[in-house]
Amino acid sequence: MSYDLRRLRLRGVIERSVGTHRYHVTPYGVRVTFFYSKLYLRIFRPHAPALEPFSDAIPRPVRTALLELNAAIDRVYQEAALAA
């Protein structure tokens, strides 16, 4: 953790409060994090399948069954979260 904090501090993304173990995001850090979040949301996430190597090792019926199973698990999870 200290390694990562030191790297962020040296790059100007965060700064340490004097006399404490707390860090605050600098204005430059806010701009950097905003840029990377927008980059992920607009470029990487929508085009992630294009970045992955094409692999059709699973037959289509099995893949369809696995997708349906995944959707059913998601529905059960959402229903359990709403009940809690």
C-alpha positions in Angstrom: 0.0 0.0 0.0 2.8 2.4 0.9 4.4 1.8 -2.5 1.2 2.7 -4.4 0.6 5.7 -2.2 4.1 6.9 -2.8 3.8 6.5 -6.5 0.6 8.5 -6.6 2.0 11.2 -4.4 5.2 11.5 -6.5 3.0 11.9 -9.6 1.0 14.6 -8.0 -2.3 12.7 -7.9 -2.6 12.8 -4.1 -1.0 14.8 -1.3 -0.5 13.9 2.3 -2.0 16.0 5.1 0.6 17.4 7.4 1.0 15.5 10.6 -1.5 12.7 9.7 -1.7 9.5 7.8 -4.4 10.9 5.5 -4.2 11.7 1.8 -6.3 14.0 -0.3 -6.8 14.0 -4.0 -5.3 17.1 -5.8 -7.1 19.0 -8.5 -4.8 17.4 -11.0 -5.7 14.0 -9.5 -9.4 14.7 -9.9 -8.8 15.5 -13.6 -6.8 12.4 -14.1 -9.3 10.1 -12.4 -12.2 11.8 -14.4 -10.3 11.2 -17.6 -9.6 7.6 -16.9 -13.1 6.9 -15.8 -14.5 8.4 -19.0 -12.0 6.5 -21.1 -13.1 3.3 -19.5 -16.8 4.0 -19.8 -16.7 5.2 -23.4 -13.9 3.2 -25.0 -12.8 0.1 -23.1 -16.1 -1.2 -21.7 -18.1 -0.9 -24.9 -15.4 -2.4 -27.1 -14.0 -5.0 -24.7 -15.2 -8.0 -26.8 -13.2 -6.6 -29.7 -10.1 -6.5 -27.6 -10.3 -10.2 -26.5 -9.0 -12.9 -28.8 -11.6 -14.7 -30.8 -12.2 -18.1 -29.3 -15.2 -20.3 -30.2 -14.1 -23.4 -28.2 -17.6 -23.7 -26.6 -20.4 -25.0 -28.9 -23.3 -22.6 -29.3 -25.9 -24.7 -27.4 -23.6 -25.0 -24.4 -22.8 -21.3 -24.5 -26.5 -20.4 -24.7 -27.2 -22.6 -21.7 -24.4 -21.0 -19.7 -25.7 -17.5 -20.6 -29.2 -18.5 -19.5 -27.8 -20.0 -16.2 -25.8 -16.8 -15.6 -29.0 -14.7 -16.1 -30.9 -16.9 -13.7 -28.2 -16.5 -11.1 -28.3 -12.8 -11.5 -32.1 -12.7 -11.1 -31.9 -14.8 -7.9 -29.2 -12.5 -6.6 -31.3 -9.4 -7.3 -34.4 -10.9 -5.7 -32.4 -11.8 -2.6 -30.9 -8.3 -2.5 -34.4 -6.8 -2.7 -35.7 -9.1 0.1 -32.9 -8.1 2.4 
